[in-house]
Amino acid sequence: MQKSNIPRNLPDDSVPVGVYIHIPFCLSRCNYCAFVSYTFSPKMEDGYVEAVIKEINSACMSPLFSESRFPKAFDTIYIGGGTPSVFKPGNIKRLIDAIETNFQPVNPLEITVEINPRTYSEAEFQRLREAGVNRISIGAQSLNDQELGSMNRSHKSSNFLKVFEDARSAGFDNISVDLLAGYPGQTLKSFLHSLKGIVELDPEHISVYMFEVKSGSSIESIIKMNQNCVVDDDVMADMYEAVCAELSLEGFEQYEISNFCKPGMESRHNLKYWSDQIFLGFGVAAHGMVGTMRYSNVVDLDNYLEAIHCNGNIIESCVELDPLTRFKDAMIMGLRKNQGVNLSDMNFRYSFDCRRFVKEILNDLKDAELFVIENDVIRLTSRGRLLSNIVLSRFV
């Protein structure tokens, strides 16, 4: 494997890493989803948990980590999917315990679990808290039952309202809610109804994702047959601008293109992705980045389980990143943050003239008011966040 000249002492390699665990099971598959997921069967739960624990326990023996400095300190765990809450809280605890046994926790810890509104009750939330989980992310997507049905979501708005109440009653004071904007058939009026309904619950964090057609999703073929169902670009823009205005009035701060929070309640785990930091991934189809290496696990569940059982290789892809590639990735992710990217830091980290590179590839956009460069920091404007793909695509 060819070695790059990325310094081994990257500034962000010295801070605690984030750990992601993928649970690839769902009650049903949403029409817009293209993630690796399988229909949940209770008989698969314990076997998968055992496999992931075995992967975690043997991580330090992996050839991948033997070629890079093995990170031990961590301060965030994110259990996502799929739908992690199809698993019993006891199994979520086993996964957390495995991480804390093999790695060095650094306080304060942020431990997040994604929740489907049709899964946990107050008693199960209490068990999650006892396991150390202190942040949950609930996939509401909409408060309109007709829209939820069209999305093939397994819950109704009443399920979401109940699960939010149960989480609060169990003592969770860091709750994030996901909302989808621009789904086919959705109107500005129906979207605003959902947004305001979620704001009234006063969560600490709201993620609003603009609908995109993902290759391999069910909605892709539906749209091909009925182009008229697609929400107009102008309406999509109105939705996004309404989100920014409404949440600002309600005391939420936008810190990333799709993410808004009460002061100090950012997702610390996701900030690692957006801030060019190191993260580990465990489970089928999980991704990670260690030192100069980016890797991903096998995406087929049977292949993953067989490899774990036979002590085989679960790494499907492993790439050493050269300085330019990692810099481009850092810009694509970092420009999603409202605070932008410090080009002086990039110069130091990747040992080439990042300022010149950025100015050259964005030169023809300098009058479009999509970004600003001030005090060596480049960031997107409000208009640039709305049209972010125009800028971010230049770094692909």
FENZIBEL-V585172 format. One record per residue. RES is the residue in one letter. PSI is psi in whole degrees, -180 to 180 (NA if undefined). D_LAST is the distance of its C-alpha to the last C-alpha in Angstrom with 1 decimal. Layout:
BEGIN
RES/PSI/D_LAST
RES/PSI/D_LAST
END
This chain:
BEGIN
M/129/23.3
Q/132/21.9
K/141/21.9
S/174/19.4
N/25/20.7
I/129/19.3
P/139/22.5
R/-10/24.2
N/47/25.3
L/138/22.1
P/-42/23.5
D/-4/22.4
D/-17/23.8
S/-5/27.2
V/161/27.0
P/145/27.9
V/168/25.2
G/145/24.6
V/126/25.8
Y/135/24.6
I/125/26.9
H/126/26.1
I/106/29.0
P/35/28.1
F/144/31.1
C/156/31.8
L/-38/35.0
S/164/33.3
R/123/29.9
C/148/28.5
N/-28/27.6
Y/-4/24.1
C/138/23.3
A/12/21.0
F/162/21.4
V/115/23.5
S/156/27.0
Y/150/30.6
T/130/33.7
F/137/35.6
S/127/38.9
P/-30/41.0
K/-15/42.0
M/-14/38.4
E/-57/38.0
D/-39/40.0
G/-39/38.8
Y/-43/35.1
V/-44/35.9
E/-41/37.9
A/-45/35.0
V/-39/32.5
I/-40/35.2
K/-39/35.7
E/-45/32.0
I/-46/32.2
N/-31/35.5
S/7/34.3
A/-42/30.9
C/-13/32.2
M/-4/33.4
S/139/30.1
P/-31/29.0
L/-49/25.5
F/-22/27.2
S/-21/29.7
E/-8/27.0
S/163/25.7
R/127/27.7
F/115/28.7
P/131/28.1
K/-36/31.3
A/137/31.2
F/154/29.6
D/1/30.1
T/144/28.3
I/133/28.6
Y/116/26.8
I/108/28.3
G/-173/26.3
G/-151/26.0
G/-164/27.3
T/92/30.4
P/-29/31.7
S/3/34.8
V/-17/36.2
F/149/37.1
K/145/40.3
P/-33/40.0
G/-36/41.8
N/-32/39.0
I/-42/36.4
K/-41/38.7
R/-39/38.8
L/-43/35.1
I/-43/35.2
D/-38/38.1
A/-41/36.4
I/-47/33.6
E/-24/36.2
T/-38/38.3
N/-16/35.7
F/169/33.8
Q/109/35.1
P/139/34.8
V/117/34.3
N/150/35.8
P/136/35.1
L/143/33.4
E/119/31.3
I/112/31.7
T/141/30.1
V/132/31.0
E/140/29.7
I/132/32.6
N/134/33.5
P/-10/36.3
R/17/38.5
T/-79/38.8
Y/152/40.2
S/179/43.4
E/-41/44.7
A/-39/46.2
E/-35/43.0
F/-39/41.2
Q/-38/43.9
R/-35/43.4
L/-45/39.7
R/-41/40.6
E/-27/43.1
A/-8/40.4
G/-5/38.5
V/129/36.0
N/7/35.8
R/136/32.9
I/151/32.4
S/115/29.8
I/128/31.5
G/85/29.7
A/-51/31.7
Q/-42/29.2
S/156/32.1
L/15/35.8
N/115/36.7
D/-33/38.2
Q/-42/37.6
E/-41/33.8
L/-40/33.9
G/-41/35.7
S/-34/33.3
M/-11/30.4
N/32/32.7
R/149/32.8
S/1/35.8
H/167/37.2
K/168/38.8
S/-35/38.6
S/-34/41.9
N/-42/40.4
F/-47/37.7
L/-39/40.3
K/-43/42.5
V/-33/39.9
F/-45/38.8
E/-42/42.5
D/-40/43.1
A/-43/40.3
R/-44/41.7
S/-29/45.2
A/-6/44.1
G/6/43.0
F/124/39.3
D/18/38.4
N/88/34.6
I/130/33.5
S/145/30.2
V/133/30.1
D/139/27.3
L/140/27.4
L/129/25.6
A/136/25.4
G/16/25.3
Y/142/26.4
P/129/28.2
G/-14/31.7
Q/145/31.1
T/165/32.5
L/-39/32.1
K/-46/35.6
S/-35/35.1
F/-45/31.9
L/-33/33.7
H/-45/36.5
S/-46/34.3
L/-48/32.6
K/-34/36.1
G/-38/37.6
I/-41/35.1
V/-38/35.5
E/-25/39.3
L/-15/38.9
D/53/37.5
P/165/34.8
E/-18/33.2
H/139/29.6
I/129/28.1
S/125/24.7
V/111/24.0
Y/128/21.3
M/132/20.6
F/132/21.1
E/143/18.3
V/114/19.3
K/136/18.1
S/129/18.4
G/-8/21.7
S/157/23.2
S/-36/26.7
I/-22/26.0
E/-47/23.7
S/-33/26.8
I/-43/28.9
I/-37/26.8
K/-33/26.9
M/-23/30.7
N/83/31.0
Q/-23/28.4
N/-15/30.9
C/-11/30.2
V/135/26.7
V/134/26.9
D/143/26.5
D/-38/23.4
D/-37/26.0
V/-40/27.6
M/-43/24.4
A/-40/23.9
D/-40/27.6
M/-47/27.1
Y/-44/24.3
E/-34/26.4
A/-39/29.4
V/-51/27.9
C/-43/27.0
A/-48/30.5
E/-46/32.5
L/-32/31.1
S/-43/31.5
L/-29/35.1
E/10/35.6
G/12/34.6
F/143/31.1
E/130/28.5
Q/122/24.9
Y/-7/22.8
E/161/19.5
I/-44/18.2
S/3/20.2
N/136/22.7
F/143/26.1
C/161/28.9
K/155/32.3
P/127/32.4
G/6/31.5
M/30/30.5
E/158/26.8
S/104/25.4
R/-34/25.5
H/-51/23.8
N/-28/20.7
L/-25/20.5
K/-40/19.9
Y/-41/16.6
W/-9/15.7
S/21/17.3
D/42/15.8
Q/172/19.1
I/141/20.4
F/152/21.2
L/148/23.1
G/135/23.1
F/146/26.3
G/169/27.3
V/135/26.1
A/9/22.3
A/150/21.8
H/154/18.9
G/167/19.3
M/122/18.3
V/122/21.1
G/-118/21.1
T/2/18.5
M/134/18.4
R/134/16.4
Y/161/18.5
S/144/19.3
N/164/22.8
V/146/24.2
V/-16/23.8
D/125/27.2
L/-47/29.9
D/-41/32.7
N/-39/30.9
Y/-49/30.0
L/-40/33.6
E/-42/35.0
A/-41/33.0
I/-46/34.1
H/-36/37.6
C/11/37.8
N/36/36.0
G/-171/33.3
N/122/29.6
I/-5/27.5
I/119/24.2
E/-35/22.3
S/137/19.1
C/118/19.0
V/132/16.4
E/127/16.9
L/127/13.9
D/163/14.1
P/-41/14.0
L/-44/10.9
T/-45/8.8
R/-35/10.9
F/-45/10.7
K/-43/7.0
D/-42/7.9
A/-36/11.0
M/-42/9.7
I/-43/7.9
M/-44/11.3
G/-34/13.6
L/-11/13.1
R/-25/14.4
K/142/17.6
N/-32/20.1
Q/-13/20.9
G/-155/17.5
V/133/16.5
N/114/19.1
L/-26/17.8
S/-42/21.0
D/-41/20.3
M/-40/16.9
N/-46/18.9
F/-42/21.5
R/-39/19.3
Y/3/17.1
S/39/19.7
F/172/18.0
D/86/17.9
C/-36/15.1
R/-49/16.9
R/-44/16.9
F/-48/13.2
V/-46/12.5
K/-35/15.4
E/-46/14.5
I/-17/11.0
L/8/12.7
N/-42/16.1
D/-6/16.6
L/1/16.0
K/-24/18.6
D/4/21.4
A/-4/19.8
E/39/20.7
L/-20/17.4
F/163/17.3
V/152/19.9
I/114/20.1
E/130/23.5
N/40/25.0
D/16/21.8
V/127/20.1
I/133/17.2
R/154/17.4
L/147/16.9
T/177/20.1
S/-43/21.8
R/-38/20.6
G/-35/17.0
R/-34/17.2
L/-36/18.6
L/39/15.8
S/-33/13.0
N/-29/10.4
I/-41/11.0
V/-49/10.0
L/-31/7.3
S/-21/5.3
R/-18/5.7
F/3/3.8
V/NA/0.0
END
